[in-house]
Amino acid sequence: KFAMVAPDVQIDDGKGTILISSEEGETEANNHRKLSDFGIRNGTRLQADDFLQDYTLLINVLHSEDLEKDVEFEVVGDAPERIGPKPSEPTPKNISNGSDDGAQPSTSTGSQQ
């Protein structure tokens, strides 16, 4: 739902309880557990980071009895404006002697009098 490539998800409670890790196998035992097994209830906040995309989400968990039949969850809120890696920094201009006017140093070999 969030287009994350390698997410790390933790409970935003200051304890750092990791639910999902981008490190292979680190949190595999959590895959079949329910959110309530971790103490996640109505009002709990989760923090999801995707280091590869430099992208972080704060997720507020809200309990609802009003979901349509066969719908387990619903994502509500503003979608990120941009998904994917940050654009690279602009290439700096080549500046010589404190000037960026494109002038080149003199290559004159004439004798001075």
C-alpha positions in Angstrom: 0.0 0.0 0.0 2.9 2.4 0.7 5.3 1.4 -2.1 8.1 0.8 0.2 11.1 -1.2 -1.0 12.9 -2.1 2.2 10.9 -0.9 5.1 11.7 -0.9 8.8 8.6 -0.5 11.0 8.7 0.2 14.7 6.3 1.2 17.4 6.7 4.9 18.0 6.7 4.5 21.8 10.4 5.4 22.6 11.2 1.7 23.2 12.2 0.9 19.6 10.1 -2.3 19.3 10.8 -3.4 15.7 7.9 -5.1 13.9 9.4 -5.3 10.4 13.1 -5.1 9.5 14.7 -4.6 6.1 17.4 -7.0 7.3 16.5 -10.4 5.9 15.2 -12.9 8.5 15.5 -10.5 11.5 11.8 -10.2 12.1 10.5 -13.2 10.2 9.0 -14.6 13.5 6.6 -11.6 13.6 4.9 -12.4 10.2 2.1 -14.5 11.7 1.6 -12.5 14.9 -1.3 -10.0 15.3 -0.8 -6.3 16.0 -2.4 -6.8 19.4 0.4 -9.3 20.3 2.7 -6.3 20.4 0.3 -4.1 22.4 -0.8 -2.2 19.3 -4.3 -0.8 19.8 -6.5 2.1 18.8 -4.3 5.2 18.9 -0.9 3.5 18.6 1.6 5.2 16.3 4.0 3.3 14.1 7.0 4.7 12.3 7.9 3.2 8.9 11.2 4.1 7.3 12.5 3.1 3.9 16.2 4.0 3.9 16.6 3.1 0.2 14.0 5.7 -0.8 14.8 8.2 2.0 11.1 8.1 2.9 9.5 8.0 6.4 5.8 7.6 7.4 4.1 8.0 10.7 1.1 5.7 10.9 -1.8 6.2 13.3 -3.6 3.0 14.0 -7.4 3.6 14.5 -9.9 0.8 15.2 -13.1 0.8 13.2 -16.1 -1.4 13.2 -17.4 0.2 10.0 -15.3 -1.5 7.4 -16.9 -3.2 4.4 -17.3 -6.9 4.4 -14.0 -8.8 3.8 -12.0 -5.5 4.2 -9.3 -6.0 6.9 -7.9 -2.5 6.9 -8.1 0.8 5.2 -5.4 3.4 4.5 -6.7 6.9 4.9 -4.7 10.1 4.6 -2.5 12.1 2.3 -0.3 10.0 0.0 3.3 11.1 -0.2 4.0 13.7 -2.9 6.9 11.7 -4.2 7.9 8.1 -4.0 11.4 7.0 -5.0 14.9 8.1 -4.5 15.7 11.8 -3.9 16.9 13.5 -7.1 20.7 13.9 -7.1 22.2 17.3 -6.0 22.8 19.7 -8.9 26.3 19.5 -10.3 28.3 22.5 -9.0 29.7 24.9 -11.5 33.4 24.7 -12.2 34.7 28.0 -10.7 38.3 29.2 -11.4 39.9 31.9 -9.3 36.6 32.8 -7.8 35.0 33.6 -11.1 32.2 31.7 -12.8 32.2 33.8 -16.0 33.9 31.0 -18.0 37.1 32.9 -18.6 40.2 30.8 -18.9 43.6 31.5 -17.5 46.1 33.2 -19.9 48.3 30.9 -21.9 50.4 33.7 -23.5 54.1 32.9 -23.9 55.2 36.3 -25.2 58.1 38.1 -23.4 57.3 41.1 -21.3 59.3 44.3 -21.6 
